[in-house]
């Protein structure tokens, strides 16, 4: 009898590859003349504060107190090999969203922001018709 359980598909990508995939998949429908009839993929970026890997079920927490996150991980993509450019949140989030190191994008101190002219994933997605 065939195994009918859902298989978890794990795609291993780094931050730059993710930004390229996200922007590329959003751009594909706009390339053709049928852009108005082609449905763009839904993209959800889940970023939490003070969340650590061992507390989420899809990364092995037992018991899991994150059933909704686990369901998203089952049906989508999750990061398994990541690094952090800083030990505090603002530089990490800035690096993730811009694809640039904190000293390059301007968000190198906590509670700081990007330098003028630095664009991030939400900026590019908005240009393609997505909303935040």
N, C-alpha and C positions, 0 to 999 in steps of 0.2 A: 504494500500500500504506500503511495507516495506521501512524503512528509509535507503537510499543508501549513506548517508554521511559517510565519513571515520571516524572511531572511533580512537581516540588517545589512544594508549596503554602506560600507565605510569608504569615503573618498578622502584621501590624505592630500591636503594642499597647504601651502604656506600662505601668509597674509597677502603677498603680492599676487599669487595665483588666484586667491579668492576674489580680490578686487577686480582682477582681469576677467574672471569667470562671471562675476556679478554684472559688471558693466557690459561685457560682451553678450551675455544672454539677454540683457535688457535692450541692447542695440540691435540685435538680429531682426526683430520684427519691424524696426523702422527702416531697414535697408530696402525692403521690397515695396512694391506698389500696393500690396495687400496689407499694409501695416494697419489699416483701420479695421480689418477683419481678423487679424492675427492677435491672439491673446498673449500678452506678455506674462512671464512667470511671476508668481508671488515670491518675494524675497523677504525673509525675516532675519534680522541680525539681533540675536539675544546677547546682551552684555550686562552682567550683574556686578554690583559692588560687593566686595567681601565674600564672594562665592569661590569656594575652592573645589578642585576636582573630586576629591574623595567624599564630597557631600552630595553628589549628583548620581542618581541611579544609573544613567547610561554610561558612566565612567566607573561603575563598580561599587557604589555605596550600597550598603546593606544594613538596615533596611533603607529603602529609598523613600524619601519624603518629597520627591520631585516628579510625580507621575506625568504631569503635562509636559515638562521639559523632556522627559524620557520618550514620550510619544512623538514629539517634534524630532528628536534625534533618530528615531526609528524610520521616519518617513523622509528625512532630509539628509543633510550633510553635517558632520561635526568635525572639529579639529582634534587630532590626536597628537600632533607634533608641533608644538608652538614654543616660542620663547618670548620673554618679556624684556624690553629695552630699559626698563626702570622698575624700581620697587614701589612706586606710587601710581595711583590710578590715572590722573590726567595725562601724563606722558604716554602711558600704555594705550589709552583709548585714542589719543591723537595719532599715535603711530599706526594703530590698527585701521583707523578710518582714512588716513591720508596715504598710507604706504610709505611714509617718510620717517626717519629717525627724529626723536624729539627736538634735538638742536637744530635740525633742518626746517621743521614745520612751525617752531615757535612755542609749542606746548611742552616745554621742558620743566617747568615748575608746577607744583600742584596749584589748582585754581587759576591757571593761565589759559591762554587761547592761542590760536594759530596766528602766524604773521599775516599781514594783509596780502591777499592774492593767493594764499594757499587754499586749494580746493580739496574737499574730502568726498567720500562716497555719497553722502546725502546730496551734495551739490550736483554731482554727475547724474545721480538717479533722478533728481527733480528735473533736470534738463531733458531727460528722456520720458517725462510724463508721470513719473512715480511721485507719491506723496509720502511724507514722513509720518 
